[in-house]
Amino acid sequence: MTAINMPYGKSCIKVQIPDERLLGILESRAHSYKPEAGEEELVKKALENPIGSPRLRDLAKGKKKIVIITSDHTRPVPTKIIAPQLLAEIRKGNPQADITFLIATGFHRATTKEELLDKFGPEMMEKEKIVIHDCRAEASMINAGKLPSGGDLVINKMAVEADLLLAEGFIEPHLFAGFSGGRKSVLPGIVSEVTVMANHCAEFVAHEKVRSGILEDNPMHEDMVYAAKQAKLAFILNVVIDADKKIIKAFAGGLEQAHLEGCKFAGELAAVKARPADIVITSNGGYPLDQNVYQHVKALTSAEATCKKGGVIIATAACSDGHGSQDMYDWMCGGAKAAMDKIMKIDRDATIPDQWATQVMARVLLKHTVIFVTDQCDHSILKDMGFKTACTVEEAMAAAEAIVGAKASITVIPDGVAVVVN
């Protein structure tokens, strides 16, 4: 038997797999990568040696209003390590700068005070200005023209009117954008719901290049880069993290140059070869990414890439925050086929909230049975959406074997968010 720890909330679930049935364990090499220095030192070195940009302290000189875009509660960005060094670097060049952190909620719910405290820590919470972006607050937005795809580009006014705009974030494979980080801080991070929906249209989600690990000819990525340039995102500090959410590499500098270097590094570590199996066991990497069902489109697409048609996907998923999207829940309650049929008839300029996540969920369910393992989410929510449920992995395995056989082959992806399955 092979024992594998599967992330689950803020802990792990141990899974025992018979050796003769285990085809492979698909893991990002980021989880075993040995960084060349400690977390703080890696960030410091990146800031001292920016890629394709002057140092941040030099960019900050003479700038009055400086805005730092940072991720919300759904992303494990190590802000407590990154932000103090960003602030110090800015203030070395401009001690009088008026600095504001802008929380990039995208289309998510607002970050709570408790979540902000967990992200920033009490000292920064007390001393620094923090504003939460609201994609539905039209009064806080400004029109910045059209996206390359034709959608309206409407961006948070505070960001556009800043004298210097920068962003912190992290780089990992992303099922739509190829990789997270960089330009994603702007789109979808701090744009209007109108812009998010234009960028997340059914046509793009179905596009062969809108996949994890792909940037070239990815229309969603191209929209995002354009939006970030229009917002004048001048500097980024992005990190790559391991399974323990520890920084293993940092990249600072110009929007495109630094991000591409980070994506190259992350992509080389994340690439894994598919091991097509009857049963695929995966997770969304634990907290904070497994807080709701909505976020699990990421893990499910990784599993989809190595699960045989008609096979079973088992996801260890706390989902303590429930479905995470009322719109997605309503779509899925009508059945996967009905949802997909309706979505594929929706024009690019008529996208409906969260249809993109629904489209992926429906695509997976039309080919596979999906079993969520959770004791923190109401099982009726998941069953309403067409998923099966279990309280333990053992219970889920018994259900899976009843579908594909007691000797079914098994592939395990401990962190489905961290890999690019080829």
Residue, then its C-alpha position, 0 to 999 in steps of 0.5 A: m500500500t502507498a500512503i499519500n497525504m491529500p490537502y484538505g482545508k488546513s490539514c490533510i487526509k491520508v489516502q491508502i492506495p494498493d500498489e498494484r492499482l496505482l499508476g502514478i502520483l502526479e506532483s509539481r516539482a515545486h513541492s520538492y524544490k530546494p530554494e536558494a535562500g529563505e523566503e524574505e531573502l528571495v523577495k529581497k533579491a528579486l526587488e534588488n534585481p528587477i527584470g525589465s524595469p528600474r528598481l521600485r524605489d526609483l519608480a516611486k520617486g515623485k509619485k504621490k498616489i501609489v496603489i498596490i493590487t493584492s489578491d483576496h482571501t481565495r489566494p494563498v499569497p504570502t502578503k505578510i512576507i511580500a508587503p513589508q518589503l514592497l512598502a520599505e522599497i517604496r518608502k526608500g524612494n519616496p517617504q511621503a508616498d500615499i500608499t493604498f492596498l487594493i484587494a483584487t476580489g475579481f468576481h468573488r465576494a468581499t474579503t472579510k475583516e477577519e480574512l484581511l487580518d489573516k492576510f496582512g497581520p495586525e500591524m499592517m491592518e492598523k497602519e496601512k490603507i486597505v480598500i476592497h474592490d467591488c466589481r459591481a460598484e459602478a461609481s468606483m469604475i472608469n471606462a478604459g475603452k475596448l478589449p481586443s476581443g471587443g468587450d468593454l474594459v472598465i477598471n477600478k478608478m483608484a488604480v487608473e488614477a494612481d501615479l504608480l500602480l503595482a501588484e503582488g501575487f503568485i504564479e501557478p498554473h491556471l485553467f483559463a489564463g495559462f498561469s496566474g499572476g501578473r496581468k491577472s491582478v487587473l483582469p479579472g482582479i480590479v475590473s467591472e463585472v461587465t469586463v469579467m463576463a466579456n473575458h470569460c465568455a463561452e467561446f473563450v472557455a471552449h477555445e483549445k488554447v484557453r488551458s492550463g500552462i498555455l499563454e501563446d495564442n490564448p485569447m483570454h490571456e491577450d485580453m488580460v495583458y491589454a487590460a493591465k497595460q491600459a491600467k498602466l501596471a508598472f511593476i509586479l512582485n510575483v512569487v512561486i510557492d510550494a505545497d506548504k505555501k512557502i516561497i521558493k522563488a520570486f520575480a520582480g520587475g516589468l509586467e510582461q518580462a517578470h511574469l514570463e520569467g516566473c511562468k517559465f520557472a513555474g511551468e517547468l516545475a508543474a509539467v507532469k505526464a498524464r497517467p490515464a486511469d479509471i479513478v483519479i483522486t485529487s484536491n484543490g491544494g487545501y486552504p484557502l483554495d478549497q473553501n468552496v465548490y466554485q474554486h474546484v474547477k481547477a482541480l477537476t480540470s487537472a483530473e479530467a486530463t488524466c481520467k478515462k472517459g466514464g471514469v471517476i474523479i474523487a476530490t478531497a474538498a473542505c468547501s466550508d464556504g459552500h458552493g461559492s456562487q449562487d449563479m453556478y449553483d442555480w445553473m448546475c441544479g438544472g443538470a450538466k447537459a442542460a447547462m452546457d447546451k444553454i451556455m454554448k448558445i450565449d453570445r460573447d457579449a451576453t455572458i451570464p455571471d459564473q457561466w464560465a465555472t459552470q461550463v467547466m463543471a458541466r464539461v467534466l460531469l458529462k464525461h465523468t462521475v465526480i465524488f466530493v469528500t467533505d465533512q464541512c459542506d452540506h452534502s445536499i448542495l453538492k448533490d443538487m449540483g450533480f455531484k456524488t458525496a462522501c464523508t471519507v475517502e474510503e467511502a468515496m473509493a467504495a462508491a467509485e469501485a461500484i462504478v468502474g470495478a474493484k480492480a480499477s486503476i488509480t492516479v493521484i494528483p495531491d494538488g490539482v491546482a499546482v500541475v499542468v497535465n500533458 
